[in-house]
């Protein structure tokens, strides 16, 4: 009995001491054009006495915000995005009892527009049948780091692939091939890719021109035309049999008349 009471007490204390981690997000998004502004938001479940912002796992806060009202969120403004602002951000908050919460999930900020846009193409074609194969080739002469593929309207993480150097028209260029095999209707949509720096994969180029992938689905053959065709053939057969039968009867009558 004593052991059960001790365990229950321990669980209750854990629940009392547990402070939920906050949410973190970026507005207007985490892919920011060079020189543009972005706001990092931190929101928590409980009333906070202060909010702290951390970068790249550092133990010392980058900034601290003291709320002026009863709001349960805080904003951290980056007025002009540069490569030095890229990286992983996390936030935490102090409760009104001065207890520090867990850190939020990491938020990766990327700067775009630092290099000319790469080219994006589909092989063998941007129109592909469901279940078929298609590859998206992203290439650039201006970057040698990883390439990044994004699909319009998809909020999940982009796909990343290391670049391979190839010779094209006598010039060296970096290239990455993203395979979408086997293709399904979920792959249909508009894609763009970015090149990035080999020294900092969070410093991206301008986006490629949009490339739309269309997925076609073969429809089952309509049985009505088949049945209609079979009906026509059947009708011809019936007519042929009738004509043949009539012809045989006529021949028989002719022979009988000749014998008489």
C-alpha positions as CSV (number, residue, x, y, z in Angstrom):
1,X,0.0,0.0,0.0
2,X,2.8,2.4,0.9
3,X,4.5,1.7,-2.5
4,X,1.3,2.5,-4.4
5,X,0.9,5.8,-2.5
6,X,4.5,6.8,-3.2
7,X,4.1,6.0,-6.9
8,X,0.9,8.0,-7.1
9,X,2.5,11.0,-5.3
10,X,5.5,10.9,-7.7
11,X,3.2,10.9,-10.7
12,X,1.2,13.9,-9.3
13,X,4.4,15.8,-8.7
14,X,5.5,15.1,-12.2
15,X,2.2,16.5,-13.6
16,X,2.5,19.5,-11.4
17,X,6.1,20.3,-12.5
18,X,5.5,19.6,-16.1
19,X,5.5,22.8,-18.2
20,X,4.3,22.3,-21.8
21,X,6.6,23.4,-24.6
22,X,5.5,26.4,-26.7
23,X,4.8,26.5,-30.4
24,X,7.1,28.4,-32.7
25,X,6.5,29.5,-36.3
26,X,7.6,32.2,-38.8
27,X,5.5,34.7,-40.6
28,X,5.2,35.0,-43.6
29,X,7.2,31.7,-43.7
30,X,10.5,30.0,-43.1
31,X,11.9,30.6,-46.6
32,X,12.7,34.3,-46.7
33,X,14.0,36.4,-49.6
34,X,17.3,38.1,-48.9
35,X,16.6,41.6,-47.4
36,X,13.0,40.8,-46.5
37,X,11.6,40.9,-43.0
38,X,10.3,37.9,-41.0
39,X,8.7,37.6,-37.6
40,X,9.3,34.6,-35.3
41,X,6.3,33.8,-33.1
42,X,6.4,31.9,-29.8
43,X,3.1,30.9,-28.2
44,X,2.5,28.9,-25.0
45,X,-0.4,27.4,-23.1
46,X,0.3,29.1,-19.8
47,X,0.7,32.7,-18.7
48,X,4.3,33.7,-19.2
49,X,6.5,36.3,-17.4
50,X,9.1,36.2,-20.2
51,X,9.9,34.6,-23.6
52,X,13.4,33.6,-24.7
53,X,14.6,32.9,-28.2
54,X,17.6,30.6,-28.9
55,X,19.5,29.9,-32.0
56,X,21.4,26.8,-33.2
57,X,21.2,25.1,-29.8
58,X,23.0,27.8,-27.9
59,X,22.4,27.9,-24.1
60,X,22.3,31.7,-23.9
61,X,19.1,33.3,-25.2
62,X,19.4,35.4,-28.4
63,X,16.6,37.7,-27.2
64,X,14.2,38.0,-24.3
65,X,10.8,39.5,-24.4
66,X,8.8,40.7,-21.4
67,X,5.0,40.7,-22.1
68,X,3.3,44.0,-21.7
69,X,-0.2,42.5,-21.3
70,X,-1.8,39.2,-20.7
71,X,-1.0,37.8,-24.1
72,X,0.3,34.3,-24.2
73,X,2.6,34.8,-27.3
74,X,5.6,36.9,-28.2
75,X,7.2,38.1,-31.5
76,X,10.8,38.4,-32.5
77,X,11.4,40.5,-35.6
78,X,14.2,40.1,-38.1
79,X,13.9,43.4,-40.2
80,X,16.2,42.3,-43.1
81,X,17.0,38.6,-43.6
82,X,20.7,37.8,-44.4
83,X,22.7,34.6,-44.5
84,X,23.8,35.2,-40.9
85,X,20.2,34.9,-39.8
86,X,19.8,31.4,-41.2
87,X,19.7,28.4,-38.8
88,X,17.6,26.6,-36.2
89,X,15.5,28.7,-33.8
90,X,13.8,27.5,-30.6
91,X,11.9,29.4,-27.9
92,X,10.9,28.9,-24.3
93,X,9.1,30.8,-21.7
94,X,9.2,31.5,-17.9
95,X,6.0,30.9,-16.0
96,X,4.7,33.4,-13.5
97,X,6.5,31.2,-10.9
98,X,9.8,31.8,-12.8
99,X,10.0,28.2,-14.0
100,X,11.5,27.6,-17.4
101,X,9.5,25.6,-19.9
102,X,10.8,23.0,-22.3
103,X,12.2,24.3,-25.5
104,X,9.9,24.4,-28.6
105,X,10.5,22.2,-31.6
106,X,13.2,23.7,-33.9
107,X,12.3,26.1,-36.6
108,X,14.7,26.3,-39.6
109,X,15.0,29.7,-41.3
110,X,16.4,29.8,-44.9
111,X,17.4,32.8,-46.9
112,X,16.6,32.7,-50.7
113,X,17.6,34.8,-53.7
114,X,21.4,34.7,-53.1
115,X,22.2,33.0,-56.5
116,X,20.7,32.9,-60.0
117,X,17.8,30.4,-60.4
118,X,18.6,26.8,-61.4
119,X,16.7,25.0,-64.2
120,X,14.1,22.4,-63.5
121,X,12.9,19.8,-66.1
122,X,11.0,16.5,-66.1
123,X,12.2,13.3,-67.8
124,X,10.8,11.8,-69.9
125,X,7.8,14.2,-69.8
126,X,5.8,16.4,-67.4
127,X,2.7,14.4,-68.4
128,X,2.9,10.9,-66.9
129,X,0.5,8.1,-66.4
130,X,-0.4,6.9,-62.9
131,X,2.0,4.1,-61.9
132,X,4.7,5.4,-64.3
133,X,8.1,6.9,-63.8
134,X,9.2,10.5,-63.9
135,X,12.3,12.3,-62.7
136,X,12.8,16.0,-61.9
137,X,16.2,17.3,-62.8
138,X,17.5,20.4,-61.1
139,X,20.8,21.9,-62.4
140,X,22.8,25.0,-62.0
141,X,26.2,26.5,-63.0
142,X,26.2,28.9,-60.0
143,X,25.8,26.6,-56.9
144,X,27.5,23.4,-55.9
145,X,25.7,22.6,-52.7
146,X,22.6,20.5,-52.2
147,X,19.5,21.1,-54.2
148,X,16.0,21.5,-52.6
149,X,12.7,20.6,-54.2
150,X,9.4,22.1,-53.1
151,X,5.8,21.4,-54.1
152,X,3.4,24.3,-54.2
153,X,0.8,24.1,-51.5
154,X,2.6,21.3,-49.6
155,X,3.5,22.3,-46.0
156,X,5.8,19.4,-45.3
157,X,9.6,19.7,-45.5
158,X,11.2,20.0,-48.9
159,X,13.2,17.2,-50.4
160,X,17.0,17.6,-50.4
161,X,19.6,16.0,-52.5
162,X,23.4,16.4,-52.8
163,X,24.6,17.8,-56.1
164,X,26.7,15.9,-58.6
165,X,29.0,17.7,-61.0
166,X,28.3,17.0,-64.7
167,X,29.6,18.3,-68.0
168,X,26.9,19.9,-70.2
169,X,27.8,21.6,-73.5
170,X,31.4,21.7,-72.4
171,X,30.7,23.4,-69.1
172,X,30.7,22.0,-65.6
173,X,27.4,22.2,-63.7
174,X,25.8,20.8,-60.6
175,X,22.8,18.6,-60.9
176,X,20.4,16.6,-58.7
177,X,17.7,14.2,-60.0
178,X,14.6,13.7,-57.8
179,X,12.7,10.5,-58.6
180,X,8.9,10.5,-58.1
181,X,8.5,6.7,-58.9
182,X,6.0,5.2,-58.9
183,X,3.8,8.2,-59.8
184,X,0.4,8.6,-58.2
185,X,-2.2,11.3,-58.3
186,X,-0.7,12.8,-55.1
187,X,2.4,13.7,-57.2
188,X,0.4,16.0,-59.5
189,X,1.1,19.7,-58.9
190,X,3.6,22.5,-59.4
191,X,7.2,22.1,-58.4
192,X,10.2,24.5,-58.0
193,X,13.8,23.8,-57.0
194,X,16.6,25.8,-55.4
195,X,20.3,25.5,-55.4
196,X,22.3,26.2,-52.3
197,X,25.8,27.1,-51.1
198,X,28.2,24.3,-50.4
199,X,29.4,26.0,-47.2
200,X,25.9,26.8,-45.9
201,X,23.0,24.7,-47.2
202,X,20.5,27.2,-45.7
203,X,21.6,29.9,-48.2
204,X,19.5,29.3,-51.3
205,X,19.3,30.6,-54.8
206,X,16.3,32.2,-56.5
207,X,13.6,29.6,-57.3
208,X,13.5,27.9,-60.6
209,X,10.7,28.5,-63.0
210,X,7.5,26.5,-61.9
211,X,7.1,23.1,-63.5
212,X,3.7,21.5,-63.5
213,X,3.4,17.7,-63.3
214,X,0.2,16.2,-64.7
215,X,-0.8,12.7,-63.8
216,X,-3.2,10.9,-66.1
217,X,-5.4,8.0,-65.0
218,X,-6.6,5.4,-67.5
219,X,-10.3,4.9,-67.3
220,X,-11.8,1.4,-67.6
221,X,-13.2,0.7,-71.1
222,X,-16.9,1.4,-71.4
223,X,-18.8,-1.8,-71.9
224,X,-21.7,-0.1,-73.8
225,X,-19.8,0.4,-77.1
226,X,-18.6,-3.3,-76.9
227,X,-22.1,-4.5,-76.3
228,X,-23.4,-2.3,-79.1
229,X,-20.8,-3.6,-81.5
230,X,-21.7,-7.2,-80.5
231,X,-25.3,-6.4,-81.1
232,X,-24.6,-5.1,-84.6
233,X,-22.5,-8.2,-85.4
234,X,-25.3,-10.4,-84.1
235,X,-27.8,-8.7,-86.2
236,X,-25.7,-9.2,-89.3
237,X,-25.4,-12.9,-88.5
238,X,-29.1,-13.2,-88.0
239,X,-29.8,-11.5,-91.4
240,X,-27.1,-13.7,-93.0
241,X,-28.7,-16.9,-91.7
242,X,-32.1,-15.8,-92.8
243,X,-30.8,-15.0,-96.3
244,X,-28.9,-18.3,-96.5
245,X,-32.0,-20.2,-95.3
246,X,-34.2,-18.4,-97.8
247,X,-31.7,-19.1,-100.6
248,X,-31.6,-22.8,-99.8
249,X,-35.4,-23.0,-99.8
250,X,-35.6,-21.2,-103.2
251,X,-33.0,-23.7,-104.7
252,X,-35.0,-26.6,-103.4
253,X,-38.2,-25.4,-104.9
254,X,-36.5,-24.8,-108.2
255,X,-35.2,-28.4,-108.3
256,X,-38.5,-29.8,-107.4
257,X,-40.2,-27.8,-110.1
258,X,-37.7,-29.1,-112.7
259,X,-38.3,-32.8,-111.7
260,X,-42.1,-32.3,-112.2
